[in-house]
C-alpha cells in the first residue's frame, strides 16, 4: 500500500497557471505531483452571479486604462471568506481522498473532517501596508483592520503556516499572532534549471536584468549606475529582459519579454544567463524575488539592494553583493567590483550555485513541506 502523504492543491486561481502566485503555485504543485503526493487540485475562485450584486467587482485605474478587479472590501469581508470556503469544500469533496489541503495564499479556510489545512505565503497584509505596496495604503482604517483580521483567521485555521523567508515569518508571528513553532520557513525553488556557463562568462562584462516591471524593480537606478560603470569600463554591456523601456544608451541591449513556453524565447533567456557576468535587481520592495535564485543557480553573481528577505536569498560577499543605499554610485561600485575581476565573479558564481542547489530547489522545498505536514498531522488537534 502506498503510504505517501496525499495533498489537495488550491490557490486563488488555477493552481497550475503560470501567473498564479508568480508561478510558485505551479512549480510547487508540479513537484508534489512528481513525488506522488498530489491527490488533486482546485481553484478557490468560485464566484456566483449573486456575488456581482454583492459588489465583488470594482473599477481600478491602471497605468493606461481602467481595470475591473475584485473589490478588496468584499474580498476580505468575513462573509465572503465563509462563502468561498464553503464553496471550495463542496468542490474538494469531489476530489480523490487526501490527508492535507495546501493553499497558496491566504483567501479561504476550508474545513473538511480528517483533512489538515495548511498554507504557504510570502507576504502579510500588515507588512505590505507598512511598505505602501499593492495599493494597501489607500485602504481606510476599517477595511485594513478587517483585512488583517481575515488573514489572521485563515492563519488560525492552518496546522502550519509555511513562509518563504524569516523576514515574513516574524510578521506572521507578531502581526498575526501565530505561535512561532507553527510558522515554518521553507523558501522557494529557482524557476530555472542548472546551466553550463559560457566560456567567457566571467570576463564578458555583461550585466543582466530580468523582470516584468521596470521602475518597481529598480531599472532607472540600474541605468544610471550602468552609465558610471561605462565610464570606467567602456566595454561593459547591459542586457534587459522582461520589459521594454525606452532607453537609447550605448551598450544597452533590450530583448523584451521572453516567454518560457516558447522554445526559441526560452533558449534566448538561458543564453543570457549563461553569458552574464553579473545579475542586477534593484527593487526597493520585493518579498522574495525568485530571479536572484535563478541567477545564482546559473552561476551568476548578484548585485541587489539590501531589503526585506534579500539577505536570506543572497549571501553578501559570497554569492553576490548587497547595496545599502539606493544611489547610482554605490550600485556602480558593487558592479565594478565583480566586473573587474573574473576570479571574484567565478568564485561568487560557484558559491551561488552551491548555495541554491543545497536549499532553493523545488524538490528540496516540497520535501520540507511534506515532512512538516506529515509531522503536523501526527499531532493531536486542539479543540
DRENDREN-696363 format. One record per residue (C-alpha): residue number from 1; residue in three letters; chain; x, y, z. Coordinates in steps of 0.1 Angstrom, whole numbers, plus 5000, padded with zeros to 4 digits. Last residue first. Layout:
BEGIN
   num   residuo   cadena   east   north     up
   NUM       ALA        A      X       Y      Z
...
END
This chain:
BEGIN
   num   residuo   cadena   east   north     up
   383       UNK        A   4897    5218   5201
   382       UNK        A   4934    5211   5199
   381       UNK        A   4943    5186   5173
   380       UNK        A   4967    5159   5184
   379       UNK        A   5000    5158   5164
   378       UNK        A   5005    5132   5137
   377       UNK        A   4991    5156   5111
   376       UNK        A   5018    5182   5120
   375       UNK        A   5047    5157   5114
   374       UNK        A   5033    5148   5079
   373       UNK        A   5028    5184   5071
   372       UNK        A   5064    5192   5081
   371       UNK        A   5079    5164   5060
   370       UNK        A   5057    5173   5030
   369       UNK        A   5068    5210   5033
   368       UNK        A   5105    5202   5036
   367       UNK        A   5103    5178   5006
   366       UNK        A   5085    5204   4985
   365       UNK        A   5113    5229   4992
   364       UNK        A   5141    5205   4984
   363       UNK        A   5123    5192   4953
   362       UNK        A   5117    5228   4942
   361       UNK        A   5153    5238   4945
   360       UNK        A   5165    5265   4969
   359       UNK        A   5185    5248   4997
   358       UNK        A   5216    5229   4986
   357       UNK        A   5214    5238   4949
   356       UNK        A   5209    5275   4957
   355       UNK        A   5240    5277   4978
   354       UNK        A   5262    5256   4955
   353       UNK        A   5253    5277   4925
   352       UNK        A   5260    5309   4945
   351       UNK        A   5293    5296   4957
   350       UNK        A   5304    5288   4921
   349       UNK        A   5292    5322   4908
   348       UNK        A   5309    5341   4937
   347       UNK        A   5342    5323   4928
   346       UNK        A   5338    5330   4891
   345       UNK        A   5330    5367   4897
   344       UNK        A   5359    5372   4920
   343       UNK        A   5383    5354   4896
   342       UNK        A   5369    5374   4866
   341       UNK        A   5378    5406   4885
   340       UNK        A   5368    5440   4871
   339       UNK        A   5332    5431   4866
   338       UNK        A   5326    5420   4902
   337       UNK        A   5340    5451   4919
   336       UNK        A   5326    5472   4891
   335       UNK        A   5290    5461   4898
   334       UNK        A   5294    5469   4935
   333       UNK        A   5309    5503   4928
   332       UNK        A   5281    5511   4902
   331       UNK        A   5255    5503   4928
   330       UNK        A   5272    5526   4954
   329       UNK        A   5274    5553   4927
   328       UNK        A   5238    5551   4914
   327       UNK        A   5220    5557   4947
   326       UNK        A   5196    5534   4965
   325       UNK        A   5219    5529   4995
   324       UNK        A   5227    5497   5013
   323       UNK        A   5240    5475   4984
   322       UNK        A   5241    5437   4987
   321       UNK        A   5269    5420   4969
   320       UNK        A   5269    5385   4954
   319       UNK        A   5273    5348   4962
   318       UNK        A   5299    5353   4990
   317       UNK        A   5302    5390   4998
   316       UNK        A   5265    5392   5009
   315       UNK        A   5249    5357   5008
   314       UNK        A   5219    5363   4986
   313       UNK        A   5184    5348   4992
   312       UNK        A   5183    5352   5030
   311       UNK        A   5200    5386   5029
   310       UNK        A   5174    5397   5003
   309       UNK        A   5145    5390   5026
   308       UNK        A   5134    5426   5031
   307       UNK        A   5160    5450   5016
   306       UNK        A   5197    5451   5010
   305       UNK        A   5196    5463   4974
   304       UNK        A   5208    5438   4948
   303       UNK        A   5240    5427   4930
   302       UNK        A   5240    5390   4921
   301       UNK        A   5268    5367   4910
   300       UNK        A   5258    5343   4881
   299       UNK        A   5264    5306   4885
   298       UNK        A   5232    5295   4868
   297       UNK        A   5216    5287   4902
   296       UNK        A   5228    5322   4913
   295       UNK        A   5208    5339   4886
   294       UNK        A   5177    5318   4892
   293       UNK        A   5178    5324   4929
   292       UNK        A   5180    5362   4922
   291       UNK        A   5151    5358   4898
   290       UNK        A   5129    5344   4926
   289       UNK        A   5125    5377   4943
   288       UNK        A   5113    5371   4979
   287       UNK        A   5091    5399   4993
   286       UNK        A   5103    5425   4968
   285       UNK        A   5104    5462   4979
   284       UNK        A   5131    5486   4969
   283       UNK        A   5138    5467   4937
   282       UNK        A   5174    5469   4925
   281       UNK        A   5179    5437   4905
   280       UNK        A   5214    5431   4890
   279       UNK        A   5229    5399   4875
   278       UNK        A   5267    5397   4869
   277       UNK        A   5290    5383   4842
   276       UNK        A   5261    5372   4820
   275       UNK        A   5269    5346   4794
   274       UNK        A   5249    5316   4806
   273       UNK        A   5221    5338   4819
   272       UNK        A   5215    5354   4785
   271       UNK        A   5218    5320   4768
   270       UNK        A   5190    5306   4790
   269       UNK        A   5167    5336   4782
   268       UNK        A   5174    5331   4745
   267       UNK        A   5166    5294   4748
   266       UNK        A   5133    5303   4765
   265       UNK        A   5125    5325   4735
   264       UNK        A   5132    5298   4710
   263       UNK        A   5113    5272   4730
   262       UNK        A   5081    5293   4736
   261       UNK        A   5067    5282   4770
   260       UNK        A   5093    5303   4788
   259       UNK        A   5081    5335   4772
   258       UNK        A   5108    5361   4766
   257       UNK        A   5097    5397   4773
   256       UNK        A   5119    5425   4759
   255       UNK        A   5154    5418   4744
   254       UNK        A   5168    5452   4751
   253       UNK        A   5206    5456   4746
   252       UNK        A   5223    5485   4763
   251       UNK        A   5260    5492   4754
   250       UNK        A   5254    5528   4743
   249       UNK        A   5222    5544   4755
   248       UNK        A   5188    5549   4740
   247       UNK        A   5163    5537   4766
   246       UNK        A   5126    5535   4762
   245       UNK        A   5119    5506   4785
   244       UNK        A   5109    5472   4770
   243       UNK        A   5103    5446   4798
   242       UNK        A   5112    5411   4806
   241       UNK        A   5148    5411   4796
   240       UNK        A   5174    5439   4797
   239       UNK        A   5210    5432   4788
   238       UNK        A   5237    5457   4799
   237       UNK        A   5272    5459   4784
   236       UNK        A   5306    5469   4797
   235       UNK        A   5333    5476   4770
   234       UNK        A   5338    5512   4782
   233       UNK        A   5348    5500   4817
   232       UNK        A   5353    5530   4840
   231       UNK        A   5330    5555   4823
   230       UNK        A   5308    5525   4814
   229       UNK        A   5302    5517   4850
   228       UNK        A   5290    5552   4856
   227       UNK        A   5264    5549   4829
   226       UNK        A   5255    5515   4843
   225       UNK        A   5247    5531   4877
   224       UNK        A   5222    5555   4860
   223       UNK        A   5207    5526   4840
   222       UNK        A   5204    5505   4872
   221       UNK        A   5186    5533   4890
   220       UNK        A   5161    5535   4862
   219       UNK        A   5155    5497   4863
   218       UNK        A   5149    5494   4900
   217       UNK        A   5124    5466   4900
   216       UNK        A   5095    5490   4906
   215       UNK        A   5105    5511   4875
   214       UNK        A   5109    5483   4850
   213       UNK        A   5084    5455   4856
   212       UNK        A   5085    5421   4840
   211       UNK        A   5120    5415   4854
   210       UNK        A   5154    5402   4842
   209       UNK        A   5184    5425   4843
   208       UNK        A   5218    5411   4831
   207       UNK        A   5252    5429   4833
   206       UNK        A   5278    5418   4807
   205       UNK        A   5315    5423   4815
   204       UNK        A   5321    5392   4795
   203       UNK        A   5351    5381   4816
   202       UNK        A   5332    5358   4839
   201       UNK        A   5310    5343   4812
   200       UNK        A   5338    5338   4785
   199       UNK        A   5334    5301   4781
   198       UNK        A   5296    5302   4785
   197       UNK        A   5284    5288   4818
   196       UNK        A   5267    5254   4819
   195       UNK        A   5231    5257   4831
   194       UNK        A   5212    5244   4861
   193       UNK        A   5174    5246   4856
   192       UNK        A   5153    5277   4860
   191       UNK        A   5125    5285   4883
   190       UNK        A   5147    5285   4914
   189       UNK        A   5128    5270   4943
   188       UNK        A   5113    5287   4973
   187       UNK        A   5120    5291   5010
   186       UNK        A   5106    5267   5036
   185       UNK        A   5104    5289   5067
   184       UNK        A   5079    5274   5091
   183       UNK        A   5053    5291   5113
   182       UNK        A   5036    5268   5138
   181       UNK        A   5066    5267   5162
   180       UNK        A   5065    5305   5164
   179       UNK        A   5028    5306   5175
   178       UNK        A   5008    5329   5153
   177       UNK        A   4995    5363   5165
   176       UNK        A   4991    5379   5131
   175       UNK        A   5013    5409   5134
   174       UNK        A   5040    5393   5156
   173       UNK        A   5041    5357   5144
   172       UNK        A   5032    5363   5107
   171       UNK        A   5054    5394   5107
   170       UNK        A   5084    5374   5120
   169       UNK        A   5078    5347   5094
   168       UNK        A   5079    5374   5067
   167       UNK        A   5116    5382   5074
   166       UNK        A   5124    5345   5081
   165       UNK        A   5115    5339   5044
   164       UNK        A   5093    5319   5021
   163       UNK        A   5066    5311   5045
   162       UNK        A   5047    5280   5055
   161       UNK        A   5019    5283   5080
   160       UNK        A   5012    5250   5098
   159       UNK        A   4980    5234   5111
   158       UNK        A   4961    5262   5095
   157       UNK        A   4927    5276   5106
   156       UNK        A   4944    5303   5127
   155       UNK        A   4963    5315   5096
   154       UNK        A   4929    5320   5079
   153       UNK        A   4916    5340   5109
   152       UNK        A   4948    5361   5109
   151       UNK        A   4942    5369   5073
   150       UNK        A   4907    5380   5080
   149       UNK        A   4917    5401   5110
   148       UNK        A   4943    5419   5088
   147       UNK        A   4918    5425   5061
   146       UNK        A   4891    5438   5086
   145       UNK        A   4916    5461   5102
   144       UNK        A   4926    5475   5068
   143       UNK        A   4889    5479   5057
   142       UNK        A   4881    5499   5089
   141       UNK        A   4912    5520   5087
   140       UNK        A   4905    5531   5051
   139       UNK        A   4926    5515   5024
   138       UNK        A   4948    5536   5001
   137       UNK        A   4980    5523   5018
   136       UNK        A   4970    5489   5006
   135       UNK        A   4976    5498   4969
   134       UNK        A   4997    5468   4963
   133       UNK        A   5026    5483   4984
   132       UNK        A   5028    5511   5009
   131       UNK        A   5056    5493   5027
   130       UNK        A   5038    5493   5060
   129       UNK        A   5007    5481   5042
   128       UNK        A   5025    5452   5026
   127       UNK        A   5039    5442   5061
   126       UNK        A   5004    5443   5077
   125       UNK        A   4988    5424   5048
   124       UNK        A   5013    5396   5052
   123       UNK        A   5036    5383   5025
   122       UNK        A   5054    5353   5010
   121       UNK        A   5027    5327   5016
   120       UNK        A   5021    5290   5021
   119       UNK        A   4990    5274   5036
   118       UNK        A   4980    5243   5055
   117       UNK        A   4946    5227   5063
   116       UNK        A   4945    5191   5077
   115       UNK        A   4919    5167   5065
   114       UNK        A   4900    5143   5088
   113       UNK        A   4867    5162   5086
   112       UNK        A   4869    5190   5060
   111       UNK        A   4873    5227   5069
   110       UNK        A   4883    5251   5042
   109       UNK        A   4897    5285   5053
   108       UNK        A   4899    5308   5023
   107       UNK        A   4920    5337   5009
   106       UNK        A   4955    5334   5023
   105       UNK        A   4980    5324   4996
   104       UNK        A   4989    5290   4982
   103       UNK        A   4967    5265   5000
   102       UNK        A   4978    5230   5009
   101       UNK        A   4949    5207   5019
   100       UNK        A   4960    5176   5037
    99       UNK        A   4951    5139   5042
    98       UNK        A   4936    5132   5008
    97       UNK        A   4909    5112   4992
    96       UNK        A   4902    5118   4955
    95       UNK        A   4883    5150   4945
    94       UNK        A   4845    5156   4946
    93       UNK        A   4846    5166   4983
    92       UNK        A   4871    5194   4973
    91       UNK        A   4845    5212   4952
    90       UNK        A   4820    5213   4981
    89       UNK        A   4847    5225   5004
    88       UNK        A   4856    5252   4980
    87       UNK        A   4820    5265   4981
    86       UNK        A   4821    5265   5019
    85       UNK        A   4854    5285   5019
    84       UNK        A   4842    5310   4994
    83       UNK        A   4811    5317   5015
    82       UNK        A   4829    5320   5048
    81       UNK        A   4856    5342   5033
    80       UNK        A   4830    5364   5017
    79       UNK        A   4810    5367   5050
    78       UNK        A   4842    5377   5069
    77       UNK        A   4848    5406   5044
    76       UNK        A   4883    5404   5029
    75       UNK        A   4872    5400   4993
    74       UNK        A   4843    5424   4995
    73       UNK        A   4863    5453   5009
    72       UNK        A   4891    5443   4984
    71       UNK        A   4868    5446   4954
    70       UNK        A   4879    5422   4928
    69       UNK        A   4892    5438   4896
    68       UNK        A   4879    5456   4866
    67       UNK        A   4905    5478   4850
    66       UNK        A   4906    5515   4840
    65       UNK        A   4933    5520   4814
    64       UNK        A   4969    5533   4810
    63       UNK        A   4988    5529   4842
    62       UNK        A   4958    5513   4859
    61       UNK        A   4928    5529   4875
    60       UNK        A   4906    5505   4894
    59       UNK        A   4869    5497   4888
    58       UNK        A   4852    5474   4913
    57       UNK        A   4839    5438   4914
    56       UNK        A   4826    5417   4943
    55       UNK        A   4798    5442   4950
    54       UNK        A   4771    5420   4965
    53       UNK        A   4752    5421   4932
    52       UNK        A   4783    5407   4915
    51       UNK        A   4785    5380   4941
    50       UNK        A   4749    5370   4931
    49       UNK        A   4762    5356   4899
    48       UNK        A   4784    5331   4917
    47       UNK        A   4822    5332   4920
    46       UNK        A   4843    5302   4928
    45       UNK        A   4879    5315   4930
    44       UNK        A   4895    5288   4953
    43       UNK        A   4909    5270   4923
    42       UNK        A   4911    5232   4926
    41       UNK        A   4937    5205   4927
    40       UNK        A   4940    5167   4931
    39       UNK        A   4957    5139   4950
    38       UNK        A   4992    5152   4947
    37       UNK        A   5018    5133   4967
    36       UNK        A   5034    5111   4940
    35       UNK        A   5067    5130   4942
    34       UNK        A   5062    5142   4906
    33       UNK        A   5028    5156   4916
    32       UNK        A   5044    5174   4946
    31       UNK        A   5069    5189   4921
    30       UNK        A   5041    5201   4898
    29       UNK        A   5024    5215   4929
    28       UNK        A   5054    5236   4939
    27       UNK        A   5062    5249   4904
    26       UNK        A   5026    5258   4895
    25       UNK        A   5020    5276   4928
    24       UNK        A   5052    5295   4927
    23       UNK        A   5045    5308   4892
    22       UNK        A   5040    5344   4902
    21       UNK        A   5014    5335   4928
    20       UNK        A   4992    5322   4899
    19       UNK        A   5005    5335   4866
    18       UNK        A   5019    5302   4853
    17       UNK        A   4985    5285   4859
    16       UNK        A   4988    5252   4877
    15       UNK        A   4969    5262   4909
    14       UNK        A   4942    5279   4888
    13       UNK        A   4933    5310   4907
    12       UNK        A   4934    5319   4944
    11       UNK        A   4951    5287   4952
    10       UNK        A   4944    5250   4960
     9       UNK        A   4963    5218   4960
     8       UNK        A   4950    5186   4976
     7       UNK        A   4977    5166   4992
     6       UNK        A   4982    5128   4997
     5       UNK        A   5010    5118   5021
     4       UNK        A   5028    5087   5008
     3       UNK        A   5016    5054   5023
     2       UNK        A   5013    5035   4991
     1       UNK        A   5000    5000   5000
END
